[in-house]
Amino acid sequence: MIGNLIAGPLHLVALLAALWAVVWYFRWRNSQLPPGPTGWPLIGSLLALGAMPHHSIAELAKRYGPILSLRLGTTTVVATCSASAAREFLKHNDANFLSRPLNAAAKHMAYDSHDMVWADYGPKWRSLRKICAVHLFSNNVLDEFRHVREKEVEILAALLARDGKAGKSVEVGEALSVCMTNALGKVLIGRRVLEGEEDAGEFRGMVLEVMQLAGVFNIGDFVPSLDWMDLMGVAKKMKALHRRLDGFLQRIVDEHTCSSGARGQGDVLSVLLRLKDDPVGLDGLDVKLTDTDIKALLFDLFTAGTDTSTSTVEWAIAELIRQPCIQKKVQAELDSVVGRDRLVKESDIPNLTYLQAIVKETFRLHPATPLSLPHIASESCQVAGYHIPKGARLLVNVWAISRDPSIWTDPLEFQPERFMPGSKYEHIDVRGNDFEVIPFGAGRRICPGMSMGIRMVQLMVAALVHGFGWELPAGQLPEKLNMDEAYGITLQRAVPLKIHPKPRLAPSAYLA
């Protein structure tokens, strides 16, 4: 009797849910959206994305076209895999796609969207962007702190030379992460952040976990009614990771606040603390910074600001190991311009044409963010003849665009020569104006740290290639080097690159 009483309401709920799903589906299919797969009831095409969503969406685009729609849960997602379509969205319709959707990553890790990466477009976002543009990423500031970046690269080279002489192998990603984090730390808080191997390993682990979790297509993000259940356990992991990162950032803020004369220093955190007390000058807007805003901005800079650059350099070194002829050619260029008595400096980079081509080719073949961070349509609009409804999420498949065979000759091959003077692609740049390769995104929400990222990647690649020859562990052949990807919000190597550095410069070049 009791079972029958319970079964009745459950059957009714199931029937209503099924009817709702059918009605929603037909409304979705008849709305003049771009073509796309049908998907399953309730979950849509979530399962079809698999472990490598940028690969899956690229394959779907071959069937449905360069602009396709996906029903992910109860959410409409529009994805593009072509440069021309990306230009339509991020240039001609940029104003309508300036905001981000609220998701688990923004809520549980990025201080409920108080940061710059996930914040909605508005006064707070513009203020944070202005602070970074003026006090961190302007050409004047980048030039002023050039010696900081060069010093950290010198320290990296000295450590690698020491390990090389001792016969040790190094995990390239971790060594690069320490270099990038400390270079950024000197600018952000006026000091190095990571000193010992234990600190470096712990911090690198937290950053990698942030990027992995932020890239998960979480069911609760696309079926809001199921969010509270945390079916994939993502929210629980994010909250635990956030507590660790928040403790790290809070210690930095507390130490800086208590240090003598901290607010008179020229580092970014000192500027933020002054602006918190007096918001005048925040882009002319009446916006007051809070402690949460400051930690959220530091969170962005210490995670996305370090991981994207280090992963790009790691991919570049892996490609050069696989192709010794290219490595020898760029080393010959470096020896000719720089010599063998000192390490390369940023002032040398403009004279290193082939090195710049290698970095561009790495950005093309291994973009740090394979799928753009999601944009959300503020209003309904028409793009390429399709109806894009208000609230639809936009994903730009940066990885697929930069491997598009209709644009690139031999798109899967690592060929720096394609960017050399006189070549077909000579004038294509990576700064968001040429949509054939947009590793930093495009439009008003382009990565604010692009200029610093390019400078740091060029310098680190140059120093590692100029300063060292590289040997793989015994038994590994360069042509067989594992190049599999591990998907996250940034594109990591599935197997971290571990190699033995062999110093090739005069010993005095490694004295940091």
C-alpha positions in Angstrom: 0.0 0.0 0.0 2.7 2.5 1.0 4.8 1.4 -2.1 1.8 2.2 -4.3 1.4 5.6 -2.7 5.0 6.5 -3.3 5.2 5.0 -6.8 2.3 7.2 -8.0 4.0 10.5 -7.4 7.3 9.2 -8.7 5.8 8.1 -11.9 4.1 11.5 -12.3 7.3 13.3 -11.7 9.1 11.1 -14.2 6.3 11.7 -16.8 6.4 15.5 -16.3 10.2 15.5 -16.6 10.0 13.5 -19.8 7.3 15.8 -21.2 9.3 18.9 -20.3 12.4 17.5 -22.0 10.5 16.8 -25.2 8.9 20.2 -25.3 12.3 21.9 -24.5 14.0 19.8 -27.2 11.5 20.7 -30.0 11.7 24.4 -29.0 15.5 24.2 -29.2 15.5 22.4 -32.6 13.0 24.8 -34.2 14.8 28.0 -33.1 17.0 28.5 -36.2 20.1 27.6 -34.2 23.2 26.4 -36.0 23.1 22.7 -36.8 24.3 20.2 -34.2 23.8 16.8 -32.7 20.5 15.7 -31.2 21.8 14.6 -27.9 20.1 12.6 -25.1 17.1 13.7 -23.0 18.1 16.0 -20.1 21.9 15.7 -20.5 22.0 16.5 -24.2 25.5 16.0 -25.7 27.5 16.2 -22.5 28.7 12.6 -22.8 29.7 13.1 -26.4 32.4 15.6 -25.4 34.5 12.9 -23.8 37.9 13.5 -22.2 39.1 15.8 -24.9 36.3 18.3 -25.7 38.4 20.4 -28.1 39.0 17.2 -30.2 35.3 16.2 -30.0 34.0 19.6 -31.0 36.4 19.7 -33.9 35.1 16.3 -35.1 31.5 17.5 -34.8 32.4 20.6 -36.8 33.5 18.3 -39.7 29.9 17.0 -39.8 27.8 20.0 -38.9 29.9 22.9 -40.1 32.2 25.6 -38.6 29.4 27.0 -36.4 27.4 24.4 -34.5 25.1 24.3 -31.6 25.2 21.8 -28.7 22.5 21.1 -26.1 24.5 20.5 -23.0 22.0 19.7 -20.3 19.4 22.5 -20.4 22.0 25.0 -21.8 22.4 26.1 -25.4 26.1 26.2 -26.4 27.3 27.5 -29.7 30.8 26.5 -30.7 32.9 27.7 -33.6 35.9 26.0 -35.2 36.7 28.5 -38.0 38.7 31.8 -38.1 36.0 33.6 -40.0 33.2 32.6 -37.6 35.4 33.5 -34.6 35.9 36.9 -36.2 32.1 37.3 -36.5 31.6 36.6 -32.8 34.6 38.2 -31.2 35.0 41.3 -33.5 31.8 42.2 -35.2 29.6 41.0 -32.3 32.1 41.4 -29.5 29.9 43.8 -27.4 27.2 41.1 -27.1 29.6 38.4 -25.8 31.6 40.3 -23.2 30.3 38.5 -20.1 31.0 35.0 -18.7 28.5 32.5 -17.4 28.5 31.7 -13.7 29.9 28.2 -13.2 31.4 26.0 -10.5 35.0 27.2 -11.2 33.9 30.9 -10.9 31.8 30.2 -7.8 34.0 27.9 -5.8 37.6 28.8 -6.8 37.5 32.4 -8.2 35.8 34.0 -5.2 32.3 33.9 -6.8 33.4 35.7 -9.9 35.2 38.5 -8.0 38.2 38.0 -10.2 39.0 39.4 -13.6 38.8 36.2 -15.6 35.3 35.2 -14.7 33.7 38.5 -13.7 30.7 39.8 -15.7 31.5 42.8 -18.0 30.9 45.9 -16.0 32.4 48.5 -13.7 34.4 46.1 -11.5 35.8 44.2 -14.4 36.8 47.4 -16.2 38.5 48.6 -13.0 40.5 45.5 -12.5 41.5 45.5 -16.1 42.6 49.1 -15.9 44.7 48.4 -12.8 46.5 45.5 -14.6 46.9 47.5 -17.8 48.5 50.5 -16.0 50.4 48.9 -13.1 51.4 45.4 -14.5 51.2 44.9 -18.2 51.9 48.3 -19.8 55.0 48.5 -22.0 56.6 51.0 -19.6 56.1 48.6 -16.6 57.3 45.6 -18.7 60.4 47.4 -19.7 61.0 48.6 -16.1 60.9 45.0 -14.8 62.9 43.5 -17.6 65.8 42.9 -15.3 63.6 40.9 -12.9 62.6 38.5 -15.7 66.2 38.2 -16.9 67.4 37.6 -13.3 64.9 34.8 -12.7 65.9 33.2 -16.0 69.6 33.4 -15.0 68.7 31.7 -11.7 66.8 29.0 -13.7 69.8 28.4 -16.0 72.2 28.2 -13.0 70.1 25.6 -11.3 69.8 23.6 -14.6 73.5 23.8 -15.2 74.2 22.5 -11.6 71.8 19.6 -12.1 73.2 18.9 -15.5 76.8 18.7 -14.2 75.5 16.4 -11.4 74.0 14.1 -13.9 70.4 14.8 -12.8 67.3 14.9 -14.9 64.8 17.8 -14.4 61.1 18.0 -14.8 60.9 21.0 -17.1 57.4 22.1 -16.3 58.1 22.4 -12.5 61.4 24.3 -13.1 59.7 26.7 -15.5 56.8 27.2 -13.1 59.2 28.3 -10.3 60.9 30.8 -12.7 57.6 32.3 -13.9 56.0 32.4 -10.5 59.0 34.2 -8.9 59.3 36.6 -11.8 55.7 37.5 -11.4 56.0 37.6 -7.6 58.7 40.2 -7.8 56.3 42.5 -9.7 53.1 41.6 -7.8 54.4 41.6 -4.2 58.0 42.8 -4.4 59.6 39.4 -3.6 60.2 35.9 -4.8 57.4 33.5 -3.8 58.9 30.0 -4.1 62.3 29.2 -2.7 62.5 25.5 -1.8 61.7 22.4 -3.8 58.8 21.5 -1.5 57.1 24.9 -1.9 57.6 24.7 -5.7 56.1 21.2 -5.9 53.1 22.1 -3.7 52.4 25.3 -5.6 52.8 23.7 -9.0 50.4 20.9 -7.9 47.7 23.4 -6.8 48.0 25.4 -10.1 47.7 22.2 -12.2 44.7 21.1 -10.2 43.0 24.5 -10.7 43.4 24.2 -14.4 42.2 20.6 -14.5 39.1 21.3 -12.4 38.3 24.5 -14.2 38.2 22.6 -17.5 35.8 20.0 -16.4 32.4 20.0 -18.2 30.5 19.8 -14.9 26.9 18.5 -15.1 25.8 21.0 -12.5 26.9 23.9 -14.7 24.6 22.8 -17.5 21.7 21.4 -15.5 21.3 23.9 -12.7 18.5 21.9 -11.0 21.1 19.2 -10.3 23.9 21.5 -9.2 23.2 21.0 -5.5 23.8 17.2 -5.8 27.4 17.7 -7.1 27.1 14.5 -9.1 30.7 14.5 -10.4 32.2 15.6 -7.0 33.7 18.6 -8.7 32.4 21.2 -6.3 33.8 19.3 -3.3 37.3 19.2 -4.9 37.1 22.9 -5.8 36.1 24.0 -2.4 39.0 22.0 -0.8 41.5 23.4 -3.3 40.1 26.9 -2.8 40.8 26.7 1.0 44.4 25.9 0.3 44.9 28.6 -2.2 43.0 31.2 -0.1 45.3 30.4 2.8 48.3 30.9 0.5 47.0 34.3 -0.8 45.8 35.5 2.6 49.3 35.0 4.0 50.7 37.1 1.2 48.2 39.9 1.8 48.7 39.8 5.6 52.5 39.8 5.4 52.4 42.6 2.9 50.0 44.7 5.0 52.1 44.2 8.1 55.5 44.9 6.5 57.1 48.2 7.2 56.2 50.8 4.5 54.5 48.2 2.3 51.9 50.6 1.0 54.6 52.9 -0.3 56.2 50.3 -2.4 55.8 50.1 -6.2 54.6 46.6 -6.5 51.1 45.8 -7.6 49.8 44.5 -4.2 50.8 47.8 -2.6 48.8 49.7 -5.3 45.8 47.4 -4.7 46.0 48.0 -0.9 46.1 51.8 -1.4 43.2 51.7 -3.8 41.2 49.6 -1.3 41.4 52.5 1.1 40.8 55.1 -1.5 39.0 54.1 -4.7 39.5 57.4 -6.4 41.3 56.9 -9.7 39.8 53.4 -10.3 39.1 54.2 -14.0 37.0 57.2 -12.9 34.3 54.8 -11.5 32.9 54.7 -8.0 34.1 51.1 -7.3 35.6 50.1 -4.0 38.0 47.2 -3.8 37.6 44.7 -1.1 40.1 42.1 0.3 38.2 39.5 -1.6 38.7 41.4 -4.9 42.4 41.7 -4.2 42.8 38.0 -3.5 40.7 37.1 -6.5 43.0 39.1 -8.8 46.1 37.6 -7.2 44.5 34.2 -7.8 44.2 34.9 -11.5 47.7 36.2 -11.8 49.4 33.4 -9.9 47.5 30.6 -11.6 46.6 31.6 -15.2 49.5 34.0 -15.3 52.0 31.3 -14.7 50.6 28.1 -16.1 49.8 29.3 -19.6 53.4 30.4 -20.2 55.1 27.4 -18.6 53.0 24.9 -20.5 53.8 26.7 -23.8 57.5 26.6 -23.2 57.4 23.0 -22.2 55.6 22.1 -25.5 58.2 24.2 -27.4 61.2 22.3 -25.9 59.4 19.0 -26.5 59.0 19.9 -30.2 62.7 20.9 -30.5 63.8 17.6 -28.9 61.8 15.7 -31.5 63.3 17.7 -34.4 67.1 18.1 -33.8 67.6 19.9 -37.1 65.3 22.7 -36.0 67.0 22.8 -32.6 70.5 23.1 -34.2 69.3 25.8 -36.5 67.9 28.0 -33.7 71.0 27.4 -31.6 73.2 28.6 -34.5 71.1 31.8 -34.7 71.5 32.3 -31.0 75.2 31.7 -31.1 75.6 34.2 -33.9 73.6 36.9 -32.2 74.4 36.3 -28.6 77.6 34.3 -28.6 78.6 31.7 -26.0 79.9 33.9 -23.2 76.6 35.0 -21.8 72.9 34.1 -21.6 70.4 35.6 -24.0 68.6 38.8 -22.9 65.3 40.3 -23.9 67.1 42.9 -25.9 68.4 40.1 -28.1 64.9 38.8 -29.1 64.2 41.3 -31.9 67.3 40.0 -33.7 66.3 36.3 -33.3 63.9 35.9 -36.2 63.9 32.1 -36.2 63.4 31.9 -32.5 60.3 34.1 -32.8 59.0 31.8 -35.5 59.5 28.8 -33.2 57.5 30.5 -30.5 54.7 31.5 -33.0 54.5 27.9 -34.2 54.3 26.6 -30.7 51.4 29.0 -30.0 49.7 27.8 -33.1 50.1 24.0 -32.6 49.8 24.0 -28.8 47.6 26.9 -27.7 47.7 27.2 -24.0 43.9 27.5 -23.8 42.5 25.0 -26.4 38.9 26.1 -25.9 38.3 29.7 -25.1 36.8 30.6 -21.8 33.0 30.6 -22.3 31.3 33.8 -23.3 27.6 34.4 -22.8 25.2 36.2 -25.2 23.8 39.3 -23.4 21.0 39.6 -26.0 19.7 37.5 -28.9 21.5 38.1 -32.2 22.1 36.9 -35.7 25.5 35.5 -36.6 26.2 34.1 -40.1 22.5 33.8 -40.6 21.9 31.8 -37.4 19.8 32.8 -34.4 21.9 33.0 -31.2 19.5 33.2 -28.3 20.1 35.4 -25.2 21.9 33.4 -22.6 23.6 31.0 -25.1 27.2 30.2 -24.2 29.9 30.6 -26.8 33.0 28.4 -27.1 35.7 29.2 -29.6 37.8 26.2 -30.5 41.2 27.9 -30.7 43.0 24.5 -31.0 40.9 23.5 -34.1 41.2 26.9 -35.8 45.0 26.8 -35.6 45.0 23.3 -37.2 42.4 24.1 -39.9 43.7 22.5 -43.2 41.8 25.1 -45.2 44.1 27.8 -43.7 47.4 26.0 -42.9 49.6 23.9 -45.1 50.6 20.6 -43.2 48.7 21.9 -40.2 49.8 19.0 -37.9 53.5 19.5 -38.6 55.7 21.7 -36.4 57.2 24.0 -39.1 58.6 27.3 -37.8 59.6 28.2 -41.3 56.0 29.0 -42.1 56.4 32.3 -40.1 59.7 33.3 -41.5 60.1 36.4 -43.8 58.9 35.7 -47.3 56.6 32.9 -46.3 52.8 32.7 -46.8 52.1 33.3 -43.1 54.8 35.8 -42.4 52.4 38.6 -41.3 50.1 36.5 -39.1 50.6 37.5 -35.5 49.3 36.0 -32.2 48.0 39.2 -30.6 44.3 38.8 -31.4 44.0 40.6 -34.7 44.6 37.6 -37.0 41.9 35.1 -36.2 43.9 32.2 -37.8 45.8 31.9 -34.5 44.4 33.4 -31.3 46.1 31.7 -28.4 45.3 34.7 -26.1 41.7 35.1 -27.4 40.5 38.2 -29.1 38.2 41.2 -28.6 37.8 43.1 -25.4 38.2 40.0 -23.2 41.5 39.1 -24.7 44.1 37.9 -22.1 45.3 41.1 -20.4 48.7 39.5 -19.7 49.4 38.7 -23.4 52.4 41.1 -23.8 54.1 39.8 -20.7 53.3 36.2 -21.7 54.9 36.6 -25.1 58.0 38.2 -23.7 58.4 35.6 -21.0 57.8 32.7 -23.3 60.3 34.0 -25.9 63.0 34.6 -23.2 62.6 31.2 -21.5 62.6 29.3 -24.8 65.7 31.2 -25.9 67.5 30.7 -22.6 66.8 26.9 -22.5 67.8 26.4 -26.1 70.8 28.7 -26.1 72.1 27.5 -22.7 71.6 23.7 -23.0 71.5 20.6 -25.1 68.9 18.2 -23.9 69.0 14.4 -23.5 66.0 12.2 -22.8 66.2 9.5 -20.1 67.8 6.2 -21.2 65.7 4.2 -23.6 63.7 7.1 -24.9 64.0 8.2 -28.5 63.4 11.8 -29.6 61.1 10.7 -32.5 59.1 8.6 -30.1 58.6 11.3 -27.4 55.1 11.1 -26.0 53.2 14.2 -27.2 49.7 13.3 -25.8 47.6 16.0 -24.3 46.0 16.2 -20.9 42.9 18.3 -21.1 42.1 21.1 -18.7 41.4 24.8 -19.1 45.0 24.9 -20.2 46.6 22.4 -22.5 49.1 20.3 -20.5 51.3 17.4 -21.5 49.9 14.1 -20.5 53.4 13.0 -19.5 55.5 15.8 -18.0 58.7 16.4 -19.9 61.7 15.1 -17.9 65.1 15.6 -19.5 68.8 15.9 -18.7 70.3 19.4 -19.4 73.8 19.6 -20.9 75.4 23.1 -20.5 76.7 24.4 -23.8 78.0 27.9 -22.9 81.0 29.2 -21.0 80.8 28.4 -17.3 80.7 32.1 -16.5 77.3 32.4 -18.3 75.6 30.3 -15.5 76.7 32.5 -12.6 73.3 33.9 -11.3 
